[in-house]
Amino acid sequence: MSEDKAFLADKVAGHDAVLLEVLAEPAPQHLRARLITVYSARHGLAGQAPGAQIDFVHAPSSWGNTPLAPEDLAIVFLNTISGRLYEAAWNGHVLVDDIDGRPHAIYKHKELWLNEAFPPEIRAHARQDPARPYASAIEFDAFETYLSGLIAHSA
């Protein structure tokens, strides 16, 4: 797989990646969140640091695109349009959930470990999400390492 077509490369190219906790939904389709980790800050998050609260417009709920909700922990891809932060329109976030006491990134693609188009460093750490039959659970450390490497190569 070429680098420009690598898994999540389109998200990283046009969005900032952050790990956040959703705190509230103050208005329809608007979320307030606390930043936990800022992986990149080139598309609207410059000057934001962990612990800061941000408001953003989440992606609409349609065709299986499930929106975030208060108390969710997720890696979210955000960019600024006309001075407001927006989540990437399709698959703009990856939930983070504990499975067997360890954090996992929940990606909406079943049997990810069988798909040779996905990077082996992710496939090797993927398994079936026990709560979501349509999704794979990837060990968070492996997912975060892959994402950070992708961001570094896109700079």
Secondary structure, 3 states (H helix, E strand, C coil): CCHHHCCCHHHHHHCEEEEEEEEEEEECCEEEEEEEEECCCCCCCCCCCCCCEEEEECCCCECCECCCCCCCEEEEEEEEECCEEEECCCCCEEEEEEECCEEEEEECCCCHHHCCCCCHHHHCCEEECCCCCCCEEEEHHHHHHHHHHHHHHHC
